[in-house]
Amino acid sequence: MQEIKFYSGENIPLELHKVRIVQKLHLVPIERRLEALYEGGFNTFRLSTKDVFLDMLTDSGTNAMSDNQLAAMMQADDAYAGSQSFARLQQAVTDVLGKKYLLPVHQGRAAENIISVAYVHKGSLVPMNYHFTTAMAHITDKGGQIAELLYDEAYVVNSSHPFKGNMNIEKLEETIKYHGPKNIPFIRMEASTNLIGGQPFSVQNLRDVRAIADKYGIRLVLDCSLLGENAYLVLQREEEFKNSDMKTVIQTMTSLADLCYFSARKLSSSRGGGICTDSLEIFRELEAFVPLYEGFLTYGGMSVREVEAMAVGLYETLDETMISQSPTFIKYLVGELDKKGIPVIKPAGVLGVHVDAMQVCSHIPQTEYPAGSLAAALFLISGIRGMERGSISNQRDEYGNETYADMELLRLAVPRRVFTLSQIKYVEDRLTWLYDNRQLIGGLKFVYEPPVLRFFMGGLEPTNDWPQKLMAKFKEDFGESL
Ligand SMILES: Cc1ncc(COP(=O)(O)O)c(C=O)c1O
């Protein structure tokens, strides 16, 4: 992609789109933000957007849509069966992802459910580069287990490794030999590995995984939810693809997998999801579960408007200008925070900026959830809503014991084409203040813990009156400013 240089020599990302539909935001006073935290059990998932200023919870379903996507939604063909909207989506999946058969589902986790129902049973083990919360929950729900097989470098915060999402090939082979290929229904590779900081894998690594899968006769499943971003970073970082293009990289990756699935809330900036494959056998194995769990095979639980937006969004994923917007903003913010000594995952990945709560809140033990505490503290002093990606997001083991996360991260998502640069500067400013006052942040404890995916609706409370002290310091430094 063509670089745009500033005369001043400053390295700032430039928006290559214009904003034509806007939504008013509200920055409520800090006293209200404190109340909102208590009402929401110190869990940012439970905040109402009327109290949130910059919503950096996730990019899922929050990426900006294009004018062409909105236009396509108006010409949706509403039919229970045989909808032309579905035909357009199927064509887009073939053109963009290079796969022949498509099973539509209402979102990514519905695909994970169907794949797990079909292939996972008690005693199954699914090796993967790293888990995603819902993928793991569906596998364990069906009696299976997972094995996370990243290289050690993946867990290094301050790293320059271009592909921290790579599967550890030696460990993969050892794991298969140890458990036996017949107990391994599939290997799962996740593009732009979400929970370790949006870190990509290389095409070469995927080829190596494919070779192992072939050697032992195991299916390879690719989670394509963040495939566009992974492909963009391949173009940036993998020598072989230096002069290539999005379509070539994407299809090189998808052609290596037996089965691809995606959350269209991420891939294609719309809603919904899908499972696609070139294998009629796999298609037949999964087909019956779509009407059972989702809806008829030509809408899969989605509205046809979403289906139309998804088709257009898939083609737009091939546009480097569009796909690079969020990663370049992330790179900018990571660079600015890093200059100030604030520990963030490096190299900059995709999806969002990931602040290392283990270091920022080194005075808070993992038993008191440093990443959850940091997320609550940042919301309190800024109205910015991030997401805890640490031990709260982990599930307990089969005996009910806590399993502490490898990394305690505060994720600040940067959905595509949503925030302006001054808003990103605000994030930088408030995070810097919080970092300078980090000793005032305290821990959290659960008061309500749901048995499954507890991070979504769980309720916590502070271990002491640290939120009040943090608010007092904010008011001392900022006076009447919001
Ligand atoms: C990598 C990955 N896989 C799967 C999912 C699940 O998708 P959905 O939220 O649409 O159910 C997500 C959602 O964030 C994701 O990031």
The ligand as an SDF file (V2000), in Angstrom:
LIG
                    3D

 16 16  0  0  0  0  0  0  0  0999 V2000
  -11.1170  -15.2780   17.1290 C   0  0  0  0  0  0  0  0  0  0  0  0
  -12.5670  -15.3710   17.4420 C   0  0  0  0  0  0  0  0  0  0  0  0
  -13.2440  -16.4970   17.2000 N   0  0  0  0  0  0  0  0  0  0  0  0
  -14.5570  -16.6110   17.4690 C   0  0  0  0  0  0  0  0  0  0  0  0
  -15.2660  -15.5700   17.9910 C   0  0  0  0  0  0  0  0  0  0  0  0
  -16.7340  -15.7530   18.3230 C   0  0  0  0  0  0  0  0  0  0  0  0
  -17.5080  -14.9940   17.4600 O   0  0  0  0  0  0  0  0  0  0  0  0
  -18.9380  -14.3710   17.8880 P   0  0  0  0  0  0  0  0  0  0  0  0
  -18.6700  -13.3130   18.9270 O   0  0  0  0  0  0  0  0  0  0  0  0
  -19.4980  -13.8220   16.6210 O   0  0  0  0  0  0  0  0  0  0  0  0
  -19.7510  -15.4740   18.4450 O   0  0  0  0  0  0  0  0  0  0  0  0
  -14.6180  -14.3670   18.2390 C   0  0  0  0  0  0  0  0  0  0  0  0
  -15.3690  -13.2450   18.8030 C   0  0  0  0  0  0  0  0  0  0  0  0
  -14.8790  -12.2650   19.2510 O   0  0  0  0  0  0  0  0  0  0  0  0
  -13.2250  -14.2660   17.9730 C   0  0  0  0  0  0  0  0  0  0  0  0
  -12.5340  -13.1630   18.2270 O   0  0  0  0  0  0  0  0  0  0  0  0
  1  2  1  0
  2  3  1  0
  2 15  2  0
  3  4  2  0
  4  5  1  0
  5  6  1  0
  5 12  2  0
  6  7  1  0
  7  8  1  0
  8  9  2  0
  8 10  1  0
  8 11  1  0
 12 13  1  0
 12 15  1  0
 13 14  2  0
 15 16  1  0
M  END
$$$$
